[in-house]
Amino acid sequence: QVQLVESGGGLVQPGGSLRLSCTASRSIASFNDVGWYRQAPGKQRELVAAITDGGSTNYADSAKGRFAISRDNAKNTVYLQMNSLEPEDTAVYYCNAKIRVFRQYTYWGQGTQVTVSS
C-alpha cells in the first residue's frame, strides 16, 4: 500500500509564499507522474501542477508563473513552491501519484490546508 504524506500548509498573508511537501512511502521515481490538486469549499478538485517521471511539468493557468513543482528522488519527496499567494488559492491541497502498469493505479494523500488571508 502506497502512502503519500503532505506537509507545509498553513495560514499566509496575500503575497506570501509556502512550500508544500509530499513524501511517499516508496521511491518517488517509481511513479509515472506526481501532482498537486486542490479543492476549495463548494468547488471541484482541480489540478494545480504535475511532474512526470521524465521531469516534464504541467501547470494550471492559475499557477503558471507563481508556482513551481519539483522532485527530490533521494528524499522520495515532491515539492510545490507557491509564491505570490492570493486568497483564491485557499483550499485543501492534495498530493496525487499515478503508476501505469497494465492499468493505472492512483494514490492520494490526506491533504493539507492552505489559507491565504490578511
DACOR-V451310 format. One record per pair of residues at least 12 apart in sequence whose C-alpha atoms are under 10 Angstrom apart, sorted by sequence separation. I is the first residue (numbers start at 1). J is the second residue. If there is no record, write none. Layout:
BEGIN
i & j
I & J
I & J
END
This chain:
BEGIN
i & j
7 & 19
8 & 20
9 & 21
22 & 34
35 & 47
36 & 48
37 & 49
47 & 59
48 & 60
49 & 61
57 & 69
68 & 80
69 & 81
95 & 107
96 & 108
97 & 109
7 & 20
8 & 21
22 & 35
35 & 48
36 & 49
37 & 50
47 & 60
48 & 61
49 & 62
57 & 70
67 & 80
68 & 81
69 & 82
80 & 93
95 & 108
96 & 109
6 & 20
7 & 21
8 & 22
22 & 36
35 & 49
36 & 50
46 & 60
48 & 62
49 & 63
55 & 69
56 & 70
67 & 81
68 & 82
94 & 108
95 & 109
96 & 110
6 & 21
7 & 22
21 & 36
34 & 49
35 & 50
36 & 51
48 & 63
49 & 64
55 & 70
66 & 81
67 & 82
68 & 83
80 & 95
94 & 109
95 & 110
96 & 111
5 & 21
6 & 22
7 & 23
20 & 36
34 & 50
35 & 51
47 & 63
48 & 64
55 & 71
66 & 82
67 & 83
79 & 95
93 & 109
94 & 110
95 & 111
4 & 21
5 & 22
6 & 23
33 & 50
34 & 51
35 & 52
51 & 68
65 & 82
66 & 83
67 & 84
78 & 95
93 & 110
94 & 111
95 & 112
4 & 22
5 & 23
6 & 24
33 & 51
34 & 52
49 & 67
50 & 68
51 & 69
53 & 71
65 & 83
66 & 84
67 & 85
92 & 110
93 & 111
94 & 112
3 & 22
4 & 23
5 & 24
32 & 51
33 & 52
34 & 53
48 & 67
49 & 68
50 & 69
51 & 70
52 & 71
63 & 82
65 & 84
66 & 85
92 & 111
93 & 112
94 & 113
3 & 23
4 & 24
5 & 25
31 & 51
32 & 52
33 & 53
48 & 68
49 & 69
50 & 70
51 & 71
53 & 73
63 & 83
91 & 111
92 & 112
93 & 113
3 & 24
4 & 25
31 & 52
32 & 53
33 & 54
48 & 69
49 & 70
63 & 84
91 & 112
92 & 113
93 & 114
2 & 24
3 & 25
4 & 26
31 & 53
32 & 54
33 & 55
35 & 57
63 & 85
91 & 113
92 & 114
2 & 25
3 & 26
29 & 52
30 & 53
32 & 55
33 & 56
34 & 57
35 & 58
36 & 59
37 & 60
90 & 113
91 & 114
92 & 115
1 & 25
2 & 26
4 & 28
29 & 53
33 & 57
35 & 59
90 & 114
91 & 115
1 & 26
2 & 27
28 & 53
29 & 54
89 & 114
90 & 115
91 & 116
62 & 88
63 & 89
89 & 115
90 & 116
51 & 78
62 & 89
87 & 114
88 & 115
89 & 116
90 & 117
50 & 78
87 & 115
88 & 116
89 & 117
85 & 114
86 & 115
87 & 116
88 & 117
6 & 36
50 & 80
85 & 115
86 & 116
87 & 117
49 & 80
85 & 116
86 & 117
87 & 118
48 & 80
85 & 117
36 & 69
35 & 69
34 & 69
35 & 70
34 & 70
34 & 71
29 & 71
36 & 78
28 & 71
29 & 72
30 & 73
34 & 77
35 & 78
36 & 79
28 & 72
29 & 73
34 & 78
35 & 79
36 & 80
28 & 73
29 & 74
34 & 79
35 & 80
48 & 93
50 & 95
52 & 97
27 & 73
28 & 74
30 & 76
45 & 91
47 & 93
48 & 94
49 & 95
50 & 96
51 & 97
52 & 98
27 & 74
28 & 75
29 & 76
45 & 92
46 & 93
47 & 94
50 & 97
19 & 67
21 & 69
27 & 75
28 & 76
29 & 77
40 & 88
43 & 91
45 & 93
46 & 94
47 & 95
17 & 66
18 & 67
19 & 68
20 & 69
21 & 70
22 & 71
23 & 72
26 & 75
27 & 76
28 & 77
40 & 89
41 & 90
45 & 94
47 & 96
17 & 67
19 & 69
21 & 71
26 & 76
27 & 77
28 & 78
39 & 89
40 & 90
41 & 91
24 & 75
25 & 76
26 & 77
38 & 89
39 & 90
40 & 91
41 & 92
23 & 75
24 & 76
25 & 77
38 & 90
39 & 91
40 & 92
23 & 76
24 & 77
38 & 91
39 & 92
40 & 93
22 & 76
23 & 77
24 & 78
37 & 91
38 & 92
39 & 93
22 & 77
23 & 78
37 & 92
38 & 93
39 & 94
21 & 77
22 & 78
23 & 79
37 & 93
38 & 94
20 & 77
21 & 78
22 & 79
36 & 93
37 & 94
38 & 95
20 & 78
21 & 79
22 & 80
36 & 94
37 & 95
20 & 79
21 & 80
35 & 94
36 & 95
37 & 96
19 & 79
20 & 80
21 & 81
35 & 95
36 & 96
19 & 80
20 & 81
34 & 95
35 & 96
36 & 97
18 & 80
19 & 81
20 & 82
34 & 96
35 & 97
18 & 81
19 & 82
33 & 96
34 & 97
35 & 98
17 & 81
18 & 82
19 & 83
33 & 97
34 & 98
17 & 82
18 & 83
32 & 97
33 & 98
34 & 99
16 & 82
17 & 83
18 & 84
31 & 97
32 & 98
33 & 99
15 & 82
16 & 83
17 & 84
18 & 85
30 & 97
31 & 98
32 & 99
33 & 100
15 & 83
16 & 84
17 & 85
30 & 98
31 & 99
32 & 100
14 & 83
15 & 84
16 & 85
17 & 86
28 & 97
30 & 99
31 & 100
32 & 101
14 & 84
15 & 85
16 & 86
30 & 100
6 & 77
8 & 79
13 & 84
14 & 85
15 & 86
24 & 95
37 & 108
4 & 76
5 & 77
6 & 78
7 & 79
8 & 80
13 & 85
14 & 86
15 & 87
22 & 94
23 & 95
32 & 104
34 & 106
36 & 108
39 & 111
4 & 77
6 & 79
8 & 81
12 & 85
13 & 86
14 & 87
20 & 93
22 & 95
24 & 97
32 & 105
33 & 106
34 & 107
35 & 108
36 & 109
38 & 111
40 & 113
12 & 86
13 & 87
14 & 88
20 & 94
21 & 95
22 & 96
31 & 105
34 & 108
37 & 111
38 & 112
39 & 113
40 & 114
12 & 87
14 & 89
20 & 95
22 & 97
31 & 106
36 & 111
38 & 113
38 & 114
12 & 90
11 & 90
10 & 90
9 & 91
9 & 92
9 & 93
24 & 109
7 & 93
23 & 109
6 & 93
7 & 94
22 & 109
6 & 94
7 & 95
5 & 94
6 & 95
22 & 111
4 & 94
5 & 95
22 & 112
4 & 95
21 & 112
4 & 96
20 & 112
4 & 97
3 & 97
20 & 114
2 & 97
18 & 114
17 & 116
16 & 116
14 & 115
15 & 116
16 & 117
6 & 108
9 & 111
10 & 112
11 & 113
12 & 114
13 & 115
14 & 116
15 & 117
4 & 107
5 & 108
6 & 109
7 & 110
9 & 112
10 & 113
11 & 114
12 & 115
13 & 116
14 & 117
15 & 118
2 & 106
3 & 107
4 & 108
5 & 109
6 & 110
7 & 111
8 & 112
9 & 113
10 & 114
11 & 115
12 & 116
13 & 117
14 & 118
2 & 107
3 & 108
4 & 109
5 & 110
6 & 111
7 & 112
8 & 113
9 & 114
10 & 115
11 & 116
12 & 117
13 & 118
1 & 107
2 & 108
3 & 109
4 & 110
5 & 111
6 & 112
7 & 113
8 & 114
9 & 115
10 & 116
11 & 117
12 & 118
2 & 109
3 & 110
4 & 111
5 & 112
6 & 113
11 & 118
END
